[in-house]
Amino acid sequence: MQRFRGPAVSFGGHFREKFIPLVMAVLSCFYPGTASLAQDSVAPVEHTRVLADHLKGASRYHVAPGEDTIPNDKYGDDVRLGKKIFTETYKYGRRYAGNDLACANCHLEAGRRPNAGPMWAAYGMYPAYREKNDRSNSLEERIQQCFLFSMNGFAPALDAPELRALISYIHFLSRGVPIGIDMPGRGYPQVVRTGSDPNPKRGGDTYKAKCASCHGVNGAGEKKAGGGYTWPPLWGMDSYNKGAGMAGNDLLAGFIKANMPLGQPWSLTDQEALDVAAYINLQIRPYDPRKGLLKGLFD
């Protein structure tokens, strides 16, 4: 599912491109060798991890409240339904979902995990400007876009019970998070450029060695008996479409870098994450609905 865009430092895309090299330059003043390492495309140095840890500083990641604290009232009912929709979108959000993915496939640990699009870090940052549609978006509109692009389905009406429940669940997870503060762990980290372009051929080799055991050589994932996926498809007609955030190599690389392979976060080099993202997004997937069927098929 499309994440709520925003790396550990969440500004506009053009700003990030200038900001990250600046931070690396500042780091070089305190950590000798950082500047030269940033130019080295072959050294297996985790520049992205170093940058994410530096931006995080001494603060701790937010811990969302436990489910045992959900109140037993109408609000609590919406929170519990929202979690069901979030973790089993293919079942509880079926009338709007166009595939068998779930929100939790991209927002790991039911939207709780830092650096995996945590929902607790998103709630207080909306409304927010999005370059994608060149205007300010509410959180409800942002979720509509997730259904349209990541779920390859239809945007729920703003008064739909599914949308109200998801907002309630996200609100619950964000308890204790200050409004308007860019929390450490928000979104996915921005992978630092290595000096070498992403290489789909290298990415295919890395994918087969480190990803295919779960997601399959053909990227089709592993279906669950009751619906949904144990391991989601990364391409094909039941995956996210070309308009989704994950269809952008930089965003997908950030997700991969911080979270994959599952149980081995930060284990791939920056170059490997970029290469694998380029390989995955080179494969066939549903067209971007904004472009229409005919144009989308040849995109």
N, C-alpha and C positions, 0 to 999 in steps of 0.2 A: 504494500500500500504506500501511496505517496506520503512522504513525511512532511511534517510542518517545517518548511525550509528554514535553515539557520544553523550554521556550524557553531562551534564553541564560542566564537565571537560572531555575533549575528548582525551584520550590516548588509548593504546592497552588494551584489556580485562584483560590480566595478570597484567598489571600495575595498572589498576583500582582496582582490588581485593586487592592490597597491599596499594594503595593510600588512598582509602576511610577510612579504619580503622585508618590510620595515621592521616588523617584530624580530625577524631572524637577524637583521642587522643589529638591533638593540641587544639581542641575546649574545651576539658575538663579542660585545663589549665586556660581558660578564663571564662568558664561557668561551675561552680561546679555542679557535678551530671551528666554531659553528659556521662562520661565513664560508670557509673553504670547503667544509663538508656539504654545505647547501649546493655547491657547484658540482659535487661528485655524484654522478648518476649511477655509479656501480657500487659504491660503498653501502653496505646494508645498515645504515644509520636511520633510526626512526625519527626523522625530523618532525613528522606530524605528531607523534606521541610527545616529543619534547615540547612542541608548541602548545599542544592541548594541556599538558601538565603545567606549563608556565602560565597560561591564561587562567587556569583553575586556581593557581596559587595555593594558599594554605586552607582555603575553604573546603567544606565537605559537600558532596552531592546531596541534594534533597532526598529525604526518604518519605515517600508517600504514606499516608495513613493506612493502617491495616483494614481489611474488609470487616473485621469484627467491630469496627467503629462506625459502620454505616448505620444511620438511624432507622428505626422502624416506623417510618411515616411515608407519605407520598413521595417526598424527595428521595428517600432511601430506595423506594421501589424503582424510581427512574434510574438511580445509580446502579442498582443491580441489573436492570434490563440493559443499561448502557454497556456494562461490562460484557454481558452475553453477546451483544451486537459487535462489540469490539473484538472479542476473541473467536466468535463464530458468526462472522458477518454473512457467510454463505447460507446460514440457517435463519438467523434472526433479522438480518437485513436483506433477505432474499429478493424482495420486490424491487430493490434498487441496485443490487449487485449483478454485474454481467459475467462474473467468473466465480470460481470457488476459493478465492483468496480471502484472507481476513485482515483486518487492520493490524492485528498483532503479528502478522508475518513481517512487517517492516518496523513496527513500533514494539520492540521486544519486551518480554515479561509483562504483557498486558498494558503496555504504555508506561512502565515504571523505570525501565533501564536507562541510565544516562548514556549519552552518545549514541543512542538508538532511537532518536525521535521521541523522547519522553513527553507525555502529555502534561505532566505537572509544570514543565518549562514553557509550554505553549500558551496556556490559558491566559496568563497575565500580559501577553505581548500582542494581543489583538484588541481593537482593529489595527491592521498593519498594511503598509503599502506592499504590493507585489508587482514586480517587473513583468511577470507573466501576463497579467491583464491590464497593467498600467493604471491601477487605481487602488484605493484603500479597500481592504477586505475584512469583513467580520469573521469570527471563528466559525460561525455557521456556514458562511460562504466557502470558507477554506475546506470544511468537511464535505460540502457539496462537490467541490472539485476532486476530492479524493475518490468519491464514488464514480465520478465521470471519467477520470483518467486511470487511477490505480486499480479500481475495481471494474473498469471498462463497462460501466453501467449507466445509471441515470441519476441526476442530482435530486435528492429528496427535497420536497417542498419545505420552506422555512418553518412551517407549523407541523411538520410530520412528527409523529410520536418517536420515531427512530432517531431523528435529529435531536429532539429535546432530551432523550435518554442519553445520547452520546455526550451532549454538552454537560449534563448533570454528572456523568461519570468523570469527565475531564476536570470539572470544577471540584469534585471530591478529591481527586488525586493531587490537586494543586493547593490544598489547604496548607497554610503556613508559608506559601510562596508570595513574596511581595509583588504587587502589581507594577508592571513596567520595568522590572529588573531582569536583565539578560542573565539567566542563571547558568552556572557552569554545567556542562553536559547537555545543553540544549541542542536539538537537531542532531546533525552528524558533523564530525570534524572535517575541516577543509584539508584535503591531502596536499602537502607541499609539493610543488613541482620539482622534479629531479634533474631537469636539464635534458631529459630524453622523452620524446613523444610516446604516448601510450601505444603499445604494440599488440594488436589483437592476436597475432600468431604466438607470441610469447604468452599472452594471456590464455590462449587455448591450452597450452602445455601446462600452465599452472592450474587451470580449471580442472583438467583431467587428473592431475596429481592430488589436488587438495579440496576439490568441490564436488566432483562427480560421484563420489561414494554416497552422498546424500541426495543431491539434486539430479543425478543421472547424467550419463554421457550426452543424452539428447536434451537435457535441460528441462525435462517434463516433471521433475519432482517425484514425490511419493504420495499417492492418494490415501486418505483414511477411509475406513469402511463406512463411517457415519456421515461422510461429507467433509469437504475441506482437504487439507494436506498436512501430512506429518512434516514433509519438506516441500516448500512451495516451488512451483515451476518458475524458472528464470527467463524463459522465452516460450514461444508457441502461443496459440490462440486462447489459452486460459491464463495468460500472464498479464501484467500491466501493459497498457497501450503506449504508443509513441508520444503521447502528450503528458505522460506521468513524470513526476520529478525524477524517479529512478531511471528514466530513459536518458537522463543527462549523465555523462560519464563521471563528472566531478562529484556529484551527489552520491552516485552509486559507489564510487571508489571510497568515499568517506564512510559509508555504511559498512563496506567490506573490511576496510582497514581496522575499524574499532570493534567489529563484532564477529568476523568470520576468519577461519572456519569456526563453527559453533563450539564453544568451550575453549577456543584458542584465540581470544581477541588480541589484536595488535601483533599477531605473529607474522603476518605478511609484510614484506618491505613496502615502502611507498610506491615503488615502481611496479611491484607485483599487483598491488591493489588497483592501480591505474590500468595496467594491462588487462587484468581480468574483467574490469568494468567495460573496457573497450570491446573485448571479445563477446561478452554477454549481450551488449546493446547492438552488436552487429547482426545478431540473429533475428529471425522473423518474429513479429509480434503484431497485435492489432494496430490499426492505423489511428492516428490522432483525429478524434471526432471533430475538431475545429476546422479541419481541412476538407471534410467531405469524403465520401467513399472513393470516387474516382481518383482524385488527387492523392488521397491517403494511400491508396494501393501502390502508387508509383513513387512514394516518398522514400 
